[in-house]
Amino acid sequence: MSADPTLYQRPAELLQHLLRFDTTNPPGNEAPLLHFVRDMLHAAGFETLLLGKDAARPNLIARLKGRGDAPPLLLQGHVDVVTTANQVWQQPPFSGALVDGWVWGRGALDMKGGVTMLLCALLRAKMEGLVPPGDVILALMSDEEAGSDHGSKYLVENHAELFAGVRYALGEFGGFSLYVAGSKFYPIMVAERQGCPLQVTVRGPGGHGAQPMRGGAMAKTARVLAALDENLPPIRIVPVVRQMVEAMAAALPAEAAALFLKVLDPQHSDTVIDQLGNGGRMLRPLLRNTANATIIHGGSKLNVIPSEIVIQLDGRTLPGVQPEDFIAEIRAIIGDEPEIAPMRYTREPMPTPDLTHFATLAQILREADPQATPIPYVVSGGTDASVFARLGIQTYGFLPMNLPMSFNFGATVHGADERITVEALLFGVEAVYQAVQRLGA
């Protein structure tokens, strides 16, 4: 493949190139893709760094010099993707096929499409002689989909000096079009839930498998799992989610707005969400902490009744919630007997969102699509934003995609037939370029 720096003028073609690299994580193998990007940046006149603890899984850094009138702006994204195993696709997932105006492939939405937007903004600025208010730093990383140990965590823990002075970043996950009650929104991510995985240990009498056993660890485990299935932690309306709901309600027709605002009343939240369709599905995980049993260990021999079962919970907490508060919620559900211990954080606790540049990003979207309303957004999962937050960097999820109303964005990310329209990609390319010009101006 040619290292053609003018590919920024053909974003769909650039995305096709990126999609054809199989960077499924694990194992990742992101190096060939990042070498391709490095060569393209070199051809445009950039100096680059490839840094990592594994040569097969590096991270790429490039910098565009600015006027020095503002702090550096970070453009950060990841190039690894999740598996396509056991999924049936209409187009091969690593083909980068262009069919009827759609570019198909694993990562088209998460997040090689976004990486294309960031790359196009940086290359366009360089090739067209733009000198932005502050330096623009590009960081393309490995391993986001499996905990970021080779990616953002490696960079933050070993090369924090590369991000000196950075206060704001653009990255995933926000800017996609969202339709609720006939109104169109663009959620801009300003915060995300925190990963707080828990280990629950259940104990009981062991013994020979031939003997009758009642009330053993297996039976207690079943009761724990049933309790988690039948009971949810309490509703919590954190400030940034309240802002999000109120901003959406303000753009809805009066009757729909009145219903939407009832989401903020814990007595009615769940009932209202059931009536809200796609909007409700997006809001549901933002109203409470969650814990889902995902791994169970117990028993080692068919004829031995185990005396200990370990349940691992994928725990996610809302912004500002401390681990001890979350554990207390789970304790209230499963009772006093099981032991509960936090595992290592998969994502870092994040500070209160800094909305300094939200208005600027919202204005860019209003100009591009006057019929839609930008809103602050909390991501239910996790991104590299939480890792860069350790350095005091606020990430805005701003990879805009003006997608058709009929397209189910949430079901397609990480799912079969991941794809993006060329029109939506071009929309995001221009929006990110506008952000590079305006932030800090």
C-alpha distance (Angstrom), angle and dihedral (degrees) to the residues before:
residue distance angle dihedral
M1 . . .
S2 3.76 . .
A3 3.80 119.1 .
D4 3.80 91.4 -131.1
P5 3.83 112.0 170.8
T6 3.81 90.8 -165.1
L7 3.81 89.5 70.7
Y8 3.81 86.1 97.6
Q9 3.80 84.9 77.1
R10 3.82 89.3 58.3
P11 3.80 104.8 44.7
A12 3.79 95.6 169.7
E13 3.79 90.6 55.7
L14 3.79 91.3 47.8
L15 3.80 90.6 50.8
Q16 3.80 90.2 49.8
H17 3.81 89.6 56.1
L18 3.81 91.6 50.7
L19 3.79 93.6 47.3
R20 3.80 91.6 55.0
F21 3.80 91.3 65.6
D22 3.80 108.1 87.3
T23 3.80 102.3 -137.5
T24 3.80 96.9 162.3
N25 3.80 108.7 162.8
P26 2.96 116.1 -111.1
P27 2.96 104.4 66.9
G28 3.82 93.2 12.3
N29 3.80 101.8 -170.9
E30 3.78 89.4 -171.3
A31 3.82 95.1 159.3
P32 3.84 98.5 92.2
L33 3.80 92.1 52.7
L34 3.80 92.7 46.5
H35 3.82 91.3 47.7
F36 3.80 88.1 54.3
V37 3.81 90.7 51.7
R38 3.80 91.4 44.6
D39 3.79 91.7 54.6
M40 3.79 91.0 48.7
L41 3.81 91.5 50.7
H42 3.81 91.2 47.4
A43 3.79 89.7 52.9
A44 3.81 87.9 54.6
G45 3.82 91.9 52.4
F46 3.81 101.1 -98.9
E47 3.76 126.0 137.9
T48 3.80 112.3 -138.2
L49 3.78 140.8 -168.7
L50 3.80 126.5 -146.9
L51 3.78 109.2 -159.6
G52 3.77 131.6 171.3
K53 3.77 146.3 120.2
D54 3.81 90.6 -111.8
A55 3.81 123.7 44.0
A56 3.80 89.9 -142.7
R57 3.80 90.9 55.1
P58 3.80 109.3 41.7
N59 3.80 132.4 154.3
L60 3.78 123.5 -130.0
I61 3.81 124.7 -138.1
A62 3.81 126.8 -173.3
R63 3.81 131.7 165.9
L64 3.79 134.0 -153.6
K65 3.79 112.1 -158.6
G66 3.79 116.8 -124.3
R67 3.79 135.6 -166.8
G68 3.79 94.1 -89.4
D69 3.80 92.6 -119.0
A70 3.80 93.7 117.5
P71 3.81 139.6 25.6
P72 3.80 116.5 -85.2
L73 3.79 116.7 -82.4
L74 3.80 117.8 -137.0
L75 3.80 121.7 -143.6
Q76 3.81 105.1 -166.0
G77 3.77 131.9 178.9
H78 3.78 143.3 146.1
V79 3.78 129.5 -121.8
D80 3.80 101.4 -161.7
V81 3.81 120.0 97.5
V82 3.80 138.0 -159.4
T83 3.77 124.2 -102.6
T84 3.79 126.1 -78.8
A85 3.81 92.5 -158.6
N86 3.80 115.5 141.0
Q87 3.80 92.3 7.6
V88 3.78 123.6 122.9
W89 3.81 112.3 -140.7
Q90 3.79 130.2 -168.3
Q91 3.83 88.7 -145.3
P92 3.83 126.3 29.6
P93 3.81 106.0 -88.4
F94 3.82 95.2 -129.5
S95 3.79 97.6 39.4
G96 3.80 98.9 91.9
A97 3.79 85.6 -143.2
L98 3.80 117.1 -172.7
V99 3.81 107.6 -148.5
D100 3.82 126.2 165.9
G101 3.80 93.1 -22.8
W102 3.82 96.1 -45.7
V103 3.81 126.7 110.6
W104 3.82 108.7 -145.9
G105 3.77 128.4 -155.3
R106 3.77 148.1 97.1
G107 3.79 105.4 -73.3
A108 3.81 97.2 25.7
L109 3.81 87.3 123.0
D110 3.81 102.3 17.3
M111 2.88 97.8 65.2
K112 3.79 128.4 -56.4
G113 3.80 87.7 82.8
G114 3.79 87.7 56.9
V115 3.81 92.0 44.6
T116 3.80 87.3 54.1
M117 3.82 89.4 55.0
L118 3.81 92.1 50.4
L119 3.80 93.1 46.0
C120 3.80 92.8 47.8
A121 3.80 91.5 50.9
L122 3.80 92.7 50.7
L123 3.81 95.5 43.6
R124 3.80 93.4 45.2
A125 3.80 91.3 50.9
K126 3.81 90.8 50.4
M127 3.79 97.4 43.2
E128 3.81 94.3 44.6
G129 3.81 94.8 45.1
L130 3.80 98.5 -113.7
V131 3.78 113.5 166.1
P132 3.83 105.3 -162.0
P133 3.83 124.5 -151.8
G134 3.81 91.3 -99.8
D135 3.78 136.8 8.0
V136 3.79 115.1 -70.5
I137 3.82 114.6 -140.6
L138 3.78 120.7 -162.4
A139 3.81 117.4 -156.5
L140 3.80 117.2 -178.5
M141 3.76 111.2 -176.4
S142 3.76 145.2 -167.1
D143 3.79 129.7 -134.8
E144 3.82 104.2 25.3
E145 3.79 91.6 134.2
A146 3.82 92.8 58.6
G147 3.80 104.5 40.3
S148 3.83 104.2 -66.6
D149 3.81 96.4 -104.8
H150 3.82 90.7 137.3
G151 3.80 92.8 36.4
S152 3.79 133.3 37.0
K153 3.81 93.9 -1.1
Y154 3.79 90.9 54.2
L155 3.81 91.7 49.5
V156 3.80 95.7 45.1
E157 3.80 93.5 46.1
N158 3.82 97.3 42.5
H159 3.81 108.3 22.7
A160 3.80 106.7 28.7
E161 3.82 89.0 139.7
L162 3.80 89.0 73.7
F163 3.80 88.5 68.4
A164 3.81 98.3 44.3
G165 3.78 111.5 148.6
V166 3.81 95.0 10.7
R167 3.78 113.0 136.8
Y168 3.79 102.6 161.9
A169 3.78 136.7 38.7
L170 3.78 139.9 -177.2
G171 3.78 117.8 -139.6
E172 3.77 142.7 116.0
F173 3.00 144.5 -3.6
G174 3.78 120.2 37.0
G175 3.76 147.1 48.7
F176 3.82 96.6 81.8
S177 3.79 116.6 133.1
L178 3.81 115.7 -99.7
Y179 3.80 125.1 -169.7
V180 3.81 121.3 -153.5
A181 3.81 125.7 169.6
G182 3.78 91.2 -18.5
S183 3.81 94.0 -51.1
K184 3.80 125.6 111.8
F185 3.79 124.2 -134.5
Y186 3.79 138.5 179.7
P187 3.84 110.2 -148.9
I188 3.81 111.9 -150.6
M189 3.79 110.1 -160.3
V190 3.81 113.7 -126.1
A191 3.83 99.6 157.5
E192 3.77 142.3 10.4
R193 3.75 139.1 -154.5
Q194 3.79 117.2 -95.7
G195 3.77 126.3 -117.1
C196 3.80 110.8 -121.1
P197 3.83 107.6 164.4
L198 3.78 115.5 -168.3
Q199 3.79 133.5 -156.8
V200 3.79 116.7 -145.5
T201 3.81 116.5 -164.5
V202 3.80 118.5 -161.1
R203 3.81 119.9 -168.3
G204 3.79 134.7 -169.9
P205 3.79 141.8 146.1
G206 3.77 116.5 -54.5
G207 3.77 127.7 -153.7
H208 3.75 149.0 130.9
G209 3.77 115.2 -30.2
A210 3.82 90.8 -131.7
Q211 3.80 92.7 64.4
P212 3.84 123.7 85.4
M213 3.78 110.9 -103.2
R214 3.79 128.1 -168.4
G215 3.80 125.5 175.1
G216 3.79 94.7 15.3
A217 3.79 128.1 148.2
M218 3.82 91.6 -86.5
A219 3.79 93.0 55.2
K220 3.80 91.6 45.3
T221 3.80 89.6 50.1
A222 3.79 89.8 53.8
R223 3.80 89.5 53.3
V224 3.82 91.3 49.5
L225 3.80 91.6 50.8
A226 3.80 91.8 46.5
A227 3.81 91.0 50.0
L228 3.81 91.4 51.6
D229 3.80 90.0 48.1
E230 3.80 95.1 48.3
N231 3.82 99.8 39.9
L232 3.79 133.0 50.3
P233 3.80 129.9 -161.4
P234 3.80 113.0 -98.3
I235 3.79 124.4 -82.4
R236 3.82 113.5 -92.2
I237 3.80 120.6 -172.0
V238 3.80 105.1 -157.8
P239 3.83 118.2 -166.3
V240 3.81 98.7 -107.3
V241 3.82 91.9 50.4
R242 3.81 89.5 49.5
Q243 3.82 88.6 53.5
M244 3.78 90.0 50.0
V245 3.81 95.0 50.5
E246 3.79 93.6 44.5
A247 3.82 91.6 49.9
M248 3.79 90.7 51.7
A249 3.79 93.2 46.5
A250 3.80 90.7 51.9
A251 3.80 89.7 61.1
L252 3.81 96.9 45.9
P253 3.82 128.5 88.5
A254 3.80 112.4 -90.6
E255 3.81 97.8 -100.2
A256 3.79 94.1 45.8
A257 3.82 90.9 44.5
A258 3.79 92.2 54.0
L259 3.81 90.2 52.2
F260 3.78 92.5 44.8
L261 3.80 93.3 53.0
K262 3.80 89.9 56.7
V263 3.80 85.9 72.6
L264 3.80 85.4 77.8
D265 3.83 91.3 60.0
P266 3.83 107.0 83.8
Q267 3.80 89.6 -151.9
H268 3.81 90.6 63.0
S269 3.83 105.0 23.0
D270 3.80 99.4 102.9
T271 3.80 94.6 42.0
V272 3.80 92.5 50.4
I273 3.81 93.8 45.9
D274 3.80 89.4 56.3
Q275 3.82 87.5 61.1
L276 3.81 97.9 47.5
G277 3.80 103.8 75.3
N278 3.82 114.0 -159.3
G279 3.80 91.9 -0.1
G280 3.78 90.2 55.5
R281 3.79 93.4 48.7
M282 3.79 89.6 54.4
L283 3.81 93.7 47.4
R284 3.80 99.5 43.0
P285 3.85 97.3 82.1
L286 3.81 91.2 43.2
L287 3.80 94.7 64.8
R288 3.78 100.4 61.8
N289 3.77 144.6 13.1
T290 3.80 113.3 -94.9
A291 3.81 137.0 -151.1
N292 3.79 124.0 -171.9
A293 3.79 124.3 -178.1
T294 3.80 106.8 -125.5
I295 3.84 107.1 157.6
I296 3.81 131.4 33.8
H297 3.81 126.3 -172.6
G298 3.79 122.4 -171.7
G299 3.75 143.2 121.5
S300 3.77 127.5 33.7
K301 3.80 105.8 -164.4
L302 3.77 132.7 38.1
N303 3.81 95.5 -128.0
V304 3.82 97.3 43.6
I305 3.82 120.7 85.3
P306 3.83 105.5 -138.5
S307 3.77 118.7 -124.0
E308 3.82 94.2 -160.2
I309 3.80 134.1 43.6
V310 3.82 123.2 -177.1
I311 3.81 120.3 -154.0
Q312 3.79 119.8 -168.2
L313 3.78 116.6 -152.8
D314 3.79 125.6 -158.0
G315 3.79 95.9 -137.1
R316 3.80 122.1 -169.3
T317 3.79 122.8 -175.6
L318 3.77 132.2 -164.5
P319 3.81 120.7 -111.0
G320 3.79 110.8 -72.3
V321 3.81 97.5 16.8
Q322 3.80 114.1 130.1
P323 3.84 122.5 -139.4
E324 3.80 93.0 -115.5
D325 3.80 91.2 55.7
F326 3.79 90.8 50.2
I327 3.81 92.3 48.5
A328 3.81 89.1 51.7
E329 3.80 89.5 55.0
I330 3.80 92.3 51.4
R331 3.82 90.8 44.8
A332 3.80 89.5 56.1
I333 3.82 88.6 55.3
I334 3.82 102.7 43.9
G335 3.80 100.4 31.0
D336 3.76 136.3 -120.9
E337 3.81 102.0 -67.4
P338 3.83 105.5 69.6
E339 3.79 116.5 78.7
I340 3.83 113.9 -120.2
A341 3.80 122.3 -162.9
P342 3.82 130.5 168.9
M343 3.77 116.4 -117.8
R344 3.80 120.5 -149.3
Y345 3.77 115.4 -61.3
T346 3.79 113.7 -99.3
R347 3.81 88.5 -162.4
E348 3.75 130.6 23.8
P349 3.81 125.8 -109.7
M350 3.80 108.2 -100.9
P351 3.81 129.5 -141.1
T352 3.79 125.1 -120.8
P353 3.83 107.9 -63.5
D354 3.80 116.3 -95.6
L355 3.81 107.4 -140.9
T356 3.81 96.2 -176.4
H357 3.81 94.4 123.7
F358 3.79 98.8 29.3
A359 3.82 92.2 99.2
T360 3.81 91.9 52.6
L361 3.79 93.0 50.1
A362 3.79 90.9 45.0
Q363 3.80 90.6 52.2
I364 3.81 91.0 52.7
L365 3.79 89.3 55.8
R366 3.80 94.0 44.7
E367 3.79 89.9 53.9
A368 3.81 91.3 48.9
D369 3.81 95.0 44.6
P370 3.84 113.1 14.7
Q371 3.81 92.7 -178.1
A372 3.80 93.9 64.5
T373 3.81 134.1 74.8
P374 3.83 122.2 -136.0
I375 3.82 113.5 -141.9
P376 3.82 135.6 -177.8
Y377 3.78 110.7 -102.0
V378 3.80 138.2 -160.1
V379 3.81 114.7 -150.9
S380 3.80 112.9 -135.4
G381 3.81 93.2 -147.1
G382 3.78 129.3 40.1
T383 3.80 139.2 -89.9
D384 3.80 139.9 179.1
A385 3.81 87.1 -85.6
S386 3.79 89.8 86.5
V387 3.81 91.2 55.6
F388 3.80 94.5 49.6
A389 3.81 88.0 47.4
R390 3.83 86.2 73.3
L391 3.82 86.0 71.2
G392 3.80 92.3 49.3
I393 3.82 93.2 -100.9
Q394 3.80 119.2 146.8
T395 3.79 111.3 -150.3
Y396 3.78 120.9 -155.4
G397 3.78 113.8 -155.4
F398 3.79 95.8 -132.6
L399 3.79 115.4 153.3
P400 3.81 98.5 127.5
M401 3.80 119.9 -150.5
N402 3.79 120.8 179.0
L403 3.80 96.8 -155.5
P404 3.82 128.9 176.2
M405 3.80 118.2 -91.4
S406 3.81 90.2 -120.7
F407 3.81 92.9 58.6
N408 3.82 114.9 99.2
F409 3.78 100.5 -142.6
G410 3.80 97.0 177.1
A411 3.80 94.5 51.2
T412 3.80 93.5 46.5
V413 3.81 99.7 51.8
H414 3.84 104.4 93.4
G415 3.81 88.0 -0.5
A416 3.78 136.3 101.2
D417 3.81 120.2 -69.8
E418 3.81 95.3 24.6
R419 3.79 106.9 -177.0
I420 3.79 145.3 144.7
T421 3.77 132.3 -148.4
V422 3.78 117.3 -113.6
E423 3.81 86.8 -126.7
A424 3.80 92.4 55.6
L425 3.80 90.8 47.9
L426 3.81 92.5 51.5
F427 3.81 89.6 47.4
G428 3.82 89.8 56.7
V429 3.80 94.4 43.3
E430 3.80 91.1 57.3
A431 3.82 94.0 42.9
V432 3.81 93.3 52.2
Y433 3.81 90.9 47.4
Q434 3.80 89.4 52.4
A435 3.81 89.4 50.8
V436 3.81 91.5 51.9
Q437 3.80 88.9 53.6
R438 3.80 97.4 45.4
L439 3.78 109.2 35.1
G440 3.76 107.6 101.4
A441 3.82 93.5 4.4
